[in-house]
Amino acid sequence: MRLNDDLWFSDPQNGQIEIKNGSNSGWGTLTGNFNPASSREYKKDIETLSKYVAFELLENLRPVRFKYKEEKDQENLGFIAEEIPELIAVKNKKSVRTIDIVAVLTKVVKEQQKMIEKQGRDMQEQLNAMRELQAEVKQLKSKDYMAKN
């Protein structure tokens, strides 16, 4: 956003707002917590993200390592905005709404936790069944031994 010929702001997609002078030679950086509005009063058509959509979105995200052209020595992690699925992409495909990715990750982790807990219960049931079968085998072997002697 250009305020005048001598001062303008840009968002380099790294969580900071940079301030440039008109000749593009001076930089300043504002850092801090920039939180998107998330109150129910700002939203409409609220619905729970389905696990199927969340898993599909996550599958279609490609995390990358990269350097910004203006910061040749600083390595970053992130995504390529043009590759982000439509549901979580900004309209101009020049930046990424990271809070949307956090929502997808939250849903996927919660679903995976349910799967892990179910697998734990299933394993415990199988272990219990195996112990019962081992006890029966032991009892049958004991009866067979007694019958032979």
VMD Tcl script that builds the backbone (N, CA, C; Angstrom):
set m [mol new atoms 447]
animate dup $m
set s [atomselect $m all]
$s set {name element resname resid chain x y z} {
  {N N MET 1 A 0.856 -1.163 0.000}
  {CA C MET 1 A 0.000 0.000 0.000}
  {C C MET 1 A 0.906 1.231 0.000}
  {N N ARG 2 A 0.763 2.063 -0.984}
  {CA C ARG 2 A 1.578 3.264 -1.097}
  {C C ARG 2 A 0.863 4.408 -0.391}
  {N N LEU 3 A 1.518 4.999 0.598}
  {CA C LEU 3 A 0.953 6.149 1.288}
  {C C LEU 3 A 1.252 7.439 0.529}
  {N N ASN 4 A 2.452 7.546 0.008}
  {CA C ASN 4 A 2.855 8.643 -0.863}
  {C C ASN 4 A 4.103 8.179 -1.599}
  {N N ASP 5 A 4.748 9.027 -2.347}
  {CA C ASP 5 A 5.917 8.614 -3.124}
  {C C ASP 5 A 7.103 8.222 -2.259}
  {N N ASP 6 A 7.100 8.628 -1.002}
  {CA C ASP 6 A 8.251 8.368 -0.144}
  {C C ASP 6 A 8.059 7.232 0.847}
  {N N LEU 7 A 6.843 6.723 1.007}
  {CA C LEU 7 A 6.607 5.699 2.023}
  {C C LEU 7 A 5.518 4.748 1.562}
  {N N TRP 8 A 5.800 3.466 1.658}
  {CA C TRP 8 A 4.778 2.477 1.357}
  {C C TRP 8 A 5.023 1.202 2.138}
  {N N PHE 9 A 3.976 0.389 2.271}
  {CA C PHE 9 A 4.000 -0.838 3.066}
  {C C PHE 9 A 3.841 -2.038 2.145}
  {N N SER 10 A 4.433 -3.153 2.535}
  {CA C SER 10 A 4.201 -4.402 1.813}
  {C C SER 10 A 4.162 -5.543 2.817}
  {N N ASP 11 A 3.484 -6.611 2.460}
  {CA C ASP 11 A 3.431 -7.822 3.273}
  {C C ASP 11 A 4.160 -8.914 2.513}
  {N N PRO 12 A 5.367 -9.286 2.932}
  {CA C PRO 12 A 6.141 -10.292 2.198}
  {C C PRO 12 A 5.752 -11.724 2.521}
  {N N GLN 13 A 4.598 -11.956 3.098}
  {CA C GLN 13 A 4.068 -13.287 3.370}
  {C C GLN 13 A 4.868 -14.053 4.414}
  {N N ASN 14 A 5.598 -13.373 5.255}
  {CA C ASN 14 A 6.351 -14.102 6.274}
  {C C ASN 14 A 5.951 -13.681 7.681}
  {N N GLY 15 A 4.772 -13.115 7.833}
  {CA C GLY 15 A 4.301 -12.741 9.154}
  {C C GLY 15 A 4.784 -11.381 9.611}
  {N N GLN 16 A 5.412 -10.630 8.735}
  {CA C GLN 16 A 5.899 -9.307 9.080}
  {C C GLN 16 A 5.375 -8.303 8.067}
  {N N ILE 17 A 5.256 -7.073 8.489}
  {CA C ILE 17 A 4.915 -6.007 7.563}
  {C C ILE 17 A 6.170 -5.190 7.363}
  {N N GLU 18 A 6.557 -5.023 6.114}
  {CA C GLU 18 A 7.774 -4.288 5.802}
  {C C GLU 18 A 7.418 -2.900 5.297}
  {N N ILE 19 A 8.220 -1.952 5.670}
  {CA C ILE 19 A 8.009 -0.570 5.269}
  {C C ILE 19 A 9.175 -0.162 4.385}
  {N N LYS 20 A 8.875 0.342 3.189}
  {CA C LYS 20 A 9.920 0.755 2.255}
  {C C LYS 20 A 9.838 2.262 2.038}
  {N N ASN 21 A 10.972 2.849 1.705}
  {CA C ASN 21 A 10.932 4.241 1.283}
  {C C ASN 21 A 10.752 4.287 -0.226}
  {N N GLY 22 A 10.532 5.471 -0.765}
  {CA C GLY 22 A 10.228 5.628 -2.183}
  {C C GLY 22 A 11.293 5.091 -3.112}
  {N N SER 23 A 12.550 5.142 -2.733}
  {CA C SER 23 A 13.612 4.634 -3.604}
  {C C SER 23 A 13.799 3.134 -3.450}
  {N N ASN 24 A 13.006 2.517 -2.576}
  {CA C ASN 24 A 13.047 1.083 -2.351}
  {C C ASN 24 A 14.363 0.640 -1.720}
  {N N SER 25 A 15.090 1.570 -1.131}
  {CA C SER 25 A 16.378 1.206 -0.547}
  {C C SER 25 A 16.306 1.051 0.965}
  {N N GLY 26 A 15.357 1.652 1.614}
  {CA C GLY 26 A 15.264 1.544 3.066}
  {C C GLY 26 A 14.155 0.607 3.474}
  {N N TRP 27 A 14.463 -0.244 4.414}
  {CA C TRP 27 A 13.479 -1.204 4.896}
  {C C TRP 27 A 13.307 -1.064 6.392}
  {N N GLY 28 A 12.121 -1.291 6.844}
  {CA C GLY 28 A 11.829 -1.414 8.261}
  {C C GLY 28 A 10.893 -2.591 8.404}
  {N N THR 29 A 10.880 -3.226 9.532}
  {CA C THR 29 A 10.040 -4.401 9.712}
  {C C THR 29 A 9.248 -4.282 11.006}
  {N N LEU 30 A 7.963 -4.505 10.909}
  {CA C LEU 30 A 7.097 -4.568 12.077}
  {C C LEU 30 A 6.856 -6.040 12.365}
  {N N THR 31 A 7.127 -6.456 13.578}
  {CA C THR 31 A 6.848 -7.840 13.940}
  {C C THR 31 A 5.931 -7.861 15.140}
  {N N GLY 32 A 5.297 -8.952 15.332}
  {CA C GLY 32 A 4.384 -9.104 16.456}
  {C C GLY 32 A 3.341 -10.133 16.096}
  {N N ASN 33 A 2.282 -10.160 16.861}
  {CA C ASN 33 A 1.200 -11.090 16.597}
  {C C ASN 33 A 0.131 -10.388 15.782}
  {N N PHE 34 A -0.069 -10.865 14.576}
  {CA C PHE 34 A -1.111 -10.351 13.712}
  {C C PHE 34 A -2.198 -11.416 13.661}
  {N N ASN 35 A -3.300 -11.160 14.337}
  {CA C ASN 35 A -4.339 -12.169 14.490}
  {C C ASN 35 A -5.551 -11.832 13.642}
  {N N PRO 36 A -5.974 -12.766 12.798}
  {CA C PRO 36 A -7.184 -12.511 12.017}
  {C C PRO 36 A -8.408 -12.520 12.928}
  {N N ALA 37 A -9.384 -11.714 12.599}
  {CA C ALA 37 A -10.627 -11.687 13.375}
  {C C ALA 37 A -11.274 -13.063 13.299}
  {N N SER 38 A -11.673 -13.601 14.450}
  {CA C SER 38 A -12.218 -14.956 14.450}
  {C C SER 38 A -13.524 -15.067 15.235}
  {N N SER 39 A -14.043 -13.967 15.686}
  {CA C SER 39 A -15.269 -13.985 16.467}
  {C C SER 39 A -16.462 -14.434 15.626}
  {N N ARG 40 A -17.374 -15.120 16.285}
  {CA C ARG 40 A -18.615 -15.562 15.626}
  {C C ARG 40 A -19.380 -14.369 15.050}
  {N N GLU 41 A -19.241 -13.208 15.665}
  {CA C GLU 41 A -20.002 -12.050 15.199}
  {C C GLU 41 A -19.564 -11.577 13.804}
  {N N TYR 42 A -18.403 -11.994 13.340}
  {CA C TYR 42 A -17.926 -11.613 12.014}
  {C C TYR 42 A -18.212 -12.671 10.958}
  {N N LYS 43 A -18.800 -13.793 11.352}
  {CA C LYS 43 A -18.927 -14.937 10.452}
  {C C LYS 43 A -20.381 -15.301 10.198}
  {N N LYS 44 A -20.597 -15.980 9.078}
  {CA C LYS 44 A -21.925 -16.528 8.766}
  {C C LYS 44 A -21.723 -17.863 8.064}
  {N N ASP 45 A -22.783 -18.617 7.900}
  {CA C ASP 45 A -22.741 -19.925 7.236}
  {C C ASP 45 A -21.679 -20.839 7.854}
  {N N ILE 46 A -21.613 -20.884 9.173}
  {CA C ILE 46 A -20.607 -21.675 9.895}
  {C C ILE 46 A -21.005 -23.148 9.861}
  {N N GLU 47 A -20.077 -23.999 9.459}
  {CA C GLU 47 A -20.304 -25.447 9.496}
  {C C GLU 47 A -18.986 -26.149 9.804}
  {N N THR 48 A -19.072 -27.303 10.414}
  {CA C THR 48 A -17.893 -28.079 10.777}
  {C C THR 48 A -17.221 -28.628 9.527}
  {N N LEU 49 A -15.909 -28.516 9.495}
  {CA C LEU 49 A -15.136 -29.057 8.381}
  {C C LEU 49 A -15.167 -30.580 8.457}
  {N N SER 50 A -15.548 -31.230 7.365}
  {CA C SER 50 A -15.617 -32.695 7.380}
  {C C SER 50 A -14.214 -33.281 7.339}
  {N N LYS 51 A -14.085 -34.463 7.905}
  {CA C LYS 51 A -12.783 -35.122 7.904}
  {C C LYS 51 A -12.339 -35.459 6.485}
  {N N TYR 52 A -13.279 -35.751 5.606}
  {CA C TYR 52 A -12.933 -36.105 4.231}
  {C C TYR 52 A -12.326 -34.905 3.497}
  {N N VAL 53 A -12.937 -33.742 3.674}
  {CA C VAL 53 A -12.421 -32.522 3.049}
  {C C VAL 53 A -11.062 -32.172 3.644}
  {N N ALA 54 A -10.930 -32.279 4.973}
  {CA C ALA 54 A -9.666 -31.944 5.635}
  {C C ALA 54 A -8.531 -32.845 5.152}
  {N N PHE 55 A -8.777 -34.146 5.077}
  {CA C PHE 55 A -7.739 -35.071 4.610}
  {C C PHE 55 A -7.360 -34.771 3.152}
  {N N GLU 56 A -8.349 -34.460 2.332}
  {CA C GLU 56 A -8.072 -34.146 0.924}
  {C C GLU 56 A -7.260 -32.853 0.804}
  {N N LEU 57 A -7.639 -31.836 1.571}
  {CA C LEU 57 A -6.893 -30.580 1.536}
  {C C LEU 57 A -5.446 -30.793 1.969}
  {N N LEU 58 A -5.262 -31.535 3.049}
  {CA C LEU 58 A -3.911 -31.785 3.544}
  {C C LEU 58 A -3.090 -32.551 2.506}
  {N N GLU 59 A -3.719 -33.527 1.883}
  {CA C GLU 59 A -3.026 -34.320 0.867}
  {C C GLU 59 A -2.544 -33.446 -0.295}
  {N N ASN 60 A -3.278 -32.375 -0.570}
  {CA C ASN 60 A -2.950 -31.511 -1.705}
  {C C ASN 60 A -2.037 -30.336 -1.339}
  {N N LEU 61 A -1.585 -30.269 -0.105}
  {CA C LEU 61 A -0.620 -29.229 0.273}
  {C C LEU 61 A 0.795 -29.756 0.049}
  {N N ARG 62 A 1.633 -28.939 -0.525}
  {CA C ARG 62 A 3.022 -29.339 -0.771}
  {C C ARG 62 A 3.940 -28.398 0.007}
  {N N PRO 63 A 4.403 -28.818 1.179}
  {CA C PRO 63 A 5.356 -27.982 1.931}
  {C C PRO 63 A 6.669 -27.878 1.155}
  {N N VAL 64 A 7.241 -26.680 1.138}
  {CA C VAL 64 A 8.481 -26.453 0.402}
  {C C VAL 64 A 9.480 -25.676 1.259}
  {N N ARG 65 A 10.751 -25.803 0.882}
  {CA C ARG 65 A 11.828 -24.961 1.404}
  {C C ARG 65 A 12.140 -23.961 0.299}
  {N N PHE 66 A 12.395 -22.712 0.669}
  {CA C PHE 66 A 12.639 -21.707 -0.360}
  {C C PHE 66 A 13.333 -20.488 0.238}
  {N N LYS 67 A 13.757 -19.614 -0.655}
  {CA C LYS 67 A 14.296 -18.310 -0.274}
  {C C LYS 67 A 13.514 -17.252 -1.037}
  {N N TYR 68 A 13.157 -16.166 -0.350}
  {CA C TYR 68 A 12.546 -15.044 -1.050}
  {C C TYR 68 A 13.609 -14.398 -1.920}
  {N N LYS 69 A 13.216 -13.939 -3.070}
  {CA C LYS 69 A 14.158 -13.332 -4.010}
  {C C LYS 69 A 14.886 -12.143 -3.386}
  {N N GLU 70 A 14.208 -11.412 -2.514}
  {CA C GLU 70 A 14.810 -10.231 -1.888}
  {C C GLU 70 A 15.668 -10.578 -0.680}
  {N N GLU 71 A 15.566 -11.792 -0.175}
  {CA C GLU 71 A 16.326 -12.235 1.000}
  {C C GLU 71 A 17.113 -13.478 0.613}
  {N N LYS 72 A 18.166 -13.303 -0.094}
  {CA C LYS 72 A 18.900 -14.430 -0.687}
  {C C LYS 72 A 19.505 -15.407 0.317}
  {N N ASP 73 A 19.770 -14.966 1.538}
  {CA C ASP 73 A 20.421 -15.827 2.523}
  {C C ASP 73 A 19.450 -16.479 3.500}
  {N N GLN 74 A 18.245 -15.993 3.592}
  {CA C GLN 74 A 17.275 -16.501 4.568}
  {C C GLN 74 A 16.463 -17.639 3.971}
  {N N GLU 75 A 16.601 -18.827 4.550}
  {CA C GLU 75 A 15.813 -19.965 4.091}
  {C C GLU 75 A 14.488 -19.995 4.851}
  {N N ASN 76 A 13.412 -20.353 4.164}
  {CA C ASN 76 A 12.072 -20.369 4.744}
  {C C ASN 76 A 11.384 -21.692 4.447}
  {N N LEU 77 A 10.333 -21.945 5.177}
  {CA C LEU 77 A 9.457 -23.088 4.934}
  {C C LEU 77 A 8.063 -22.547 4.678}
  {N N GLY 78 A 7.336 -23.180 3.806}
  {CA C GLY 78 A 5.980 -22.709 3.545}
  {C C GLY 78 A 5.359 -23.423 2.374}
  {N N PHE 79 A 4.539 -22.693 1.645}
  {CA C PHE 79 A 3.789 -23.232 0.526}
  {C C PHE 79 A 3.890 -22.271 -0.642}
  {N N ILE 80 A 3.590 -22.750 -1.823}
  {CA C ILE 80 A 3.501 -21.914 -3.008}
  {C C ILE 80 A 2.021 -21.542 -3.161}
  {N N ALA 81 A 1.733 -20.261 -3.089}
  {CA C ALA 81 A 0.344 -19.798 -3.070}
  {C C ALA 81 A -0.461 -20.298 -4.260}
  {N N GLU 82 A 0.160 -20.342 -5.425}
  {CA C GLU 82 A -0.551 -20.786 -6.627}
  {C C GLU 82 A -0.924 -22.265 -6.574}
  {N N GLU 83 A -0.303 -23.027 -5.683}
  {CA C GLU 83 A -0.581 -24.466 -5.574}
  {C C GLU 83 A -1.592 -24.797 -4.481}
  {N N ILE 84 A -1.982 -23.837 -3.695}
  {CA C ILE 84 A -2.885 -24.073 -2.565}
  {C C ILE 84 A -4.285 -24.403 -3.087}
  {N N PRO 85 A -4.949 -25.430 -2.533}
  {CA C PRO 85 A -6.310 -25.758 -2.956}
  {C C PRO 85 A -7.255 -24.549 -2.822}
  {N N GLU 86 A -8.197 -24.456 -3.719}
  {CA C GLU 86 A -9.107 -23.306 -3.795}
  {C C GLU 86 A -9.771 -22.964 -2.462}
  {N N LEU 87 A -10.178 -23.970 -1.715}
  {CA C LEU 87 A -10.910 -23.718 -0.475}
  {C C LEU 87 A -10.094 -22.926 0.545}
  {N N ILE 88 A -8.776 -23.043 0.508}
  {CA C ILE 88 A -7.943 -22.325 1.476}
  {C C ILE 88 A -7.020 -21.304 0.824}
  {N N ALA 89 A -7.233 -21.023 -0.451}
  {CA C ALA 89 A -6.403 -20.047 -1.159}
  {C C ALA 89 A -7.050 -18.665 -1.118}
  {N N VAL 90 A -6.225 -17.631 -1.171}
  {CA C VAL 90 A -6.770 -16.285 -1.325}
  {C C VAL 90 A -7.086 -16.091 -2.808}
  {N N LYS 91 A -7.978 -15.189 -3.094}
  {CA C LYS 91 A -8.465 -15.032 -4.466}
  {C C LYS 91 A -7.374 -14.709 -5.476}
  {N N ASN 92 A -6.398 -13.886 -5.111}
  {CA C ASN 92 A -5.372 -13.506 -6.089}
  {C C ASN 92 A -4.235 -14.520 -6.187}
  {N N LYS 93 A -4.263 -15.539 -5.345}
  {CA C LYS 93 A -3.252 -16.610 -5.346}
  {C C LYS 93 A -1.826 -16.069 -5.179}
  {N N LYS 94 A -1.671 -14.996 -4.394}
  {CA C LYS 94 A -0.346 -14.431 -4.144}
  {C C LYS 94 A 0.097 -14.625 -2.704}
  {N N SER 95 A -0.815 -15.037 -1.839}
  {CA C SER 95 A -0.463 -15.270 -0.445}
  {C C SER 95 A -1.268 -16.456 0.082}
  {N N VAL 96 A -0.958 -16.854 1.293}
  {CA C VAL 96 A -1.555 -18.039 1.898}
  {C C VAL 96 A -2.213 -17.638 3.212}
  {N N ARG 97 A -3.436 -18.101 3.432}
  {CA C ARG 97 A -4.121 -17.861 4.712}
  {C C ARG 97 A -3.720 -18.992 5.658}
  {N N THR 98 A -2.687 -18.745 6.431}
  {CA C THR 98 A -2.144 -19.803 7.283}
  {C C THR 98 A -3.138 -20.286 8.329}
  {N N ILE 99 A -4.034 -19.437 8.793}
  {CA C ILE 99 A -5.019 -19.884 9.788}
  {C C ILE 99 A -5.922 -20.965 9.197}
  {N N ASP 100 A -6.168 -20.916 7.877}
  {CA C ASP 100 A -6.965 -21.956 7.233}
  {C C ASP 100 A -6.223 -23.289 7.254}
  {N N ILE 101 A -4.919 -23.233 7.074}
  {CA C ILE 101 A -4.112 -24.455 7.130}
  {C C ILE 101 A -4.103 -25.013 8.545}
  {N N VAL 102 A -4.078 -24.129 9.536}
  {CA C VAL 102 A -4.149 -24.572 10.930}
  {C C VAL 102 A -5.477 -25.288 11.186}
  {N N ALA 103 A -6.564 -24.789 10.629}
  {CA C ALA 103 A -7.872 -25.441 10.804}
  {C C ALA 103 A -7.865 -26.837 10.191}
  {N N VAL 104 A -7.284 -26.963 9.002}
  {CA C VAL 104 A -7.194 -28.276 8.341}
  {C C VAL 104 A -6.354 -29.226 9.193}
  {N N LEU 105 A -5.193 -28.756 9.646}
  {CA C LEU 105 A -4.315 -29.604 10.463}
  {C C LEU 105 A -4.992 -30.021 11.766}
  {N N THR 106 A -5.737 -29.106 12.382}
  {CA C THR 106 A -6.442 -29.422 13.625}
  {C C THR 106 A -7.450 -30.544 13.396}
  {N N LYS 107 A -8.217 -30.453 12.321}
  {CA C LYS 107 A -9.213 -31.489 12.022}
  {C C LYS 107 A -8.536 -32.824 11.749}
  {N N VAL 108 A -7.468 -32.814 10.963}
  {CA C VAL 108 A -6.770 -34.057 10.624}
  {C C VAL 108 A -6.163 -34.691 11.879}
  {N N VAL 109 A -5.515 -33.899 12.722}
  {CA C VAL 109 A -4.909 -34.442 13.947}
  {C C VAL 109 A -5.982 -35.028 14.858}
  {N N LYS 110 A -7.117 -34.343 14.999}
  {CA C LYS 110 A -8.199 -34.871 15.840}
  {C C LYS 110 A -8.721 -36.202 15.292}
  {N N GLU 111 A -8.874 -36.289 13.975}
  {CA C GLU 111 A -9.352 -37.536 13.362}
  {C C GLU 111 A -8.319 -38.643 13.517}
  {N N GLN 112 A -7.048 -38.311 13.343}
  {CA C GLN 112 A -5.999 -39.317 13.519}
  {C C GLN 112 A -5.945 -39.788 14.972}
  {N N GLN 113 A -6.177 -38.892 15.918}
  {CA C GLN 113 A -6.191 -39.288 17.328}
  {C C GLN 113 A -7.319 -40.283 17.588}
  {N N LYS 114 A -8.480 -40.046 16.991}
  {CA C LYS 114 A -9.592 -41.008 17.124}
  {C C LYS 114 A -9.194 -42.370 16.565}
  {N N MET 115 A -8.502 -42.351 15.403}
  {CA C MET 115 A -8.054 -43.608 14.793}
  {C C MET 115 A -7.061 -44.327 15.698}
  {N N ILE 116 A -6.123 -43.591 16.265}
  {CA C ILE 116 A -5.116 -44.182 17.159}
  {C C ILE 116 A -5.792 -44.806 18.369}
  {N N GLU 117 A -6.756 -44.096 18.958}
  {CA C GLU 117 A -7.459 -44.622 20.129}
  {C C GLU 117 A -8.249 -45.872 19.779}
  {N N LYS 118 A -8.912 -45.882 18.612}
  {CA C LYS 118 A -9.653 -47.074 18.181}
  {C C LYS 118 A -8.704 -48.239 17.942}
  {N N GLN 119 A -7.565 -47.981 17.317}
  {CA C GLN 119 A -6.588 -49.042 17.088}
  {C C GLN 119 A -6.078 -49.601 18.416}
  {N N GLY 120 A -5.901 -48.738 19.407}
  {CA C GLY 120 A -5.480 -49.195 20.731}
  {C C GLY 120 A -6.526 -50.106 21.362}
  {N N ARG 121 A -7.799 -49.708 21.246}
  {CA C ARG 121 A -8.878 -50.558 21.780}
  {C C ARG 121 A -8.937 -51.891 21.042}
  {N N ASP 122 A -8.816 -51.840 19.701}
  {CA C ASP 122 A -8.837 -53.078 18.898}
  {C C ASP 122 A -7.675 -53.991 19.285}
  {N N MET 123 A -6.499 -53.422 19.464}
  {CA C MET 123 A -5.333 -54.225 19.855}
  {C C MET 123 A -5.554 -54.863 21.224}
  {N N GLN 124 A -6.144 -54.119 22.156}
  {CA C GLN 124 A -6.400 -54.669 23.487}
  {C C GLN 124 A -7.389 -55.821 23.408}
  {N N GLU 125 A -8.431 -55.672 22.579}
  {CA C GLU 125 A -9.402 -56.760 22.392}
  {C C GLU 125 A -8.719 -57.991 21.796}
  {N N GLN 126 A -7.853 -57.784 20.816}
  {CA C GLN 126 A -7.137 -58.904 20.201}
  {C C GLN 126 A -6.200 -59.568 21.203}
  {N N LEU 127 A -5.540 -58.774 22.031}
  {CA C LEU 127 A -4.655 -59.323 23.055}
  {C C LEU 127 A -5.448 -60.150 24.058}
  {N N ASN 128 A -6.607 -59.637 24.471}
  {CA C ASN 128 A -7.456 -60.382 25.399}
  {C C ASN 128 A -7.922 -61.698 24.779}
  {N N ALA 129 A -8.333 -61.655 23.507}
  {CA C ALA 129 A -8.784 -62.876 22.820}
  {C C ALA 129 A -7.635 -63.868 22.694}
  {N N MET 130 A -6.436 -63.376 22.393}
  {CA C MET 130 A -5.270 -64.251 22.273}
  {C C MET 130 A -4.952 -64.914 23.613}
  {N N ARG 131 A -5.039 -64.167 24.692}
  {CA C ARG 131 A -4.772 -64.740 26.023}
  {C C ARG 131 A -5.794 -65.824 26.361}
  {N N GLU 132 A -7.067 -65.576 26.007}
  {CA C GLU 132 A -8.099 -66.584 26.252}
  {C C GLU 132 A -7.805 -67.854 25.451}
  {N N LEU 133 A -7.402 -67.680 24.204}
  {CA C LEU 133 A -7.077 -68.842 23.369}
  {C C LEU 133 A -5.857 -69.583 23.909}
  {N N GLN 134 A -4.866 -68.851 24.372}
  {CA C GLN 134 A -3.680 -69.493 24.952}
  {C C GLN 134 A -4.057 -70.294 26.190}
  {N N ALA 135 A -4.961 -69.748 26.998}
  {CA C ALA 135 A -5.402 -70.465 28.199}
  {C C ALA 135 A -6.152 -71.742 27.815}
  {N N GLU 136 A -6.999 -71.656 26.778}
  {CA C GLU 136 A -7.730 -72.834 26.313}
  {C C GLU 136 A -6.776 -73.892 25.764}
  {N N VAL 137 A -5.790 -73.468 24.985}
  {CA C VAL 137 A -4.805 -74.406 24.438}
  {C C VAL 137 A -4.058 -75.086 25.576}
  {N N LYS 138 A -3.666 -74.315 26.551}
  {CA C LYS 138 A -2.937 -74.870 27.704}
  {C C LYS 138 A -3.810 -75.896 28.430}
  {N N GLN 139 A -5.087 -75.562 28.585}
  {CA C GLN 139 A -6.009 -76.475 29.266}
  {C C GLN 139 A -6.198 -77.748 28.442}
  {N N LEU 140 A -6.347 -77.607 27.135}
  {CA C LEU 140 A -6.516 -78.770 26.270}
  {C C LEU 140 A -5.269 -79.658 26.291}
  {N N LYS 141 A -4.103 -79.056 26.270}
  {CA C LYS 141 A -2.863 -79.824 26.336}
  {C C LYS 141 A -2.769 -80.557 27.660}
  {N N SER 142 A -3.200 -79.916 28.710}
  {CA C SER 142 A -3.161 -80.536 30.034}
  {C C SER 142 A -4.095 -81.747 30.074}
  {N N LYS 143 A -5.307 -81.622 29.501}
  {CA C LYS 143 A -6.265 -82.739 29.458}
  {C C LYS 143 A -5.700 -83.867 28.598}
  {N N ASP 144 A -5.085 -83.524 27.475}
  {CA C ASP 144 A -4.497 -84.514 26.594}
  {C C ASP 144 A -3.372 -85.246 27.312}
  {N N TYR 145 A -2.556 -84.544 28.061}
  {CA C TYR 145 A -1.452 -85.129 28.803}
  {C C TYR 145 A -1.994 -86.109 29.854}
  {N N MET 146 A -3.042 -85.648 30.549}
  {CA C MET 146 A -3.629 -86.478 31.594}
  {C C MET 146 A -4.241 -87.750 31.004}
  {N N ALA 147 A -4.861 -87.629 29.819}
  {CA C ALA 147 A -5.479 -88.787 29.189}
  {C C ALA 147 A -4.452 -89.820 28.746}
  {N N LYS 148 A -3.270 -89.361 28.369}
  {CA C LYS 148 A -2.223 -90.266 27.931}
  {C C LYS 148 A -1.555 -90.969 29.102}
  {N N ASN 149 A -1.579 -90.389 30.236}
  {CA C ASN 149 A -0.892 -91.001 31.396}
  {C C ASN 149 A -1.832 -91.688 32.278}
}
mol reanalyze $m
mol bondsrecalc $m
mol representation Tube
mol addrep $m
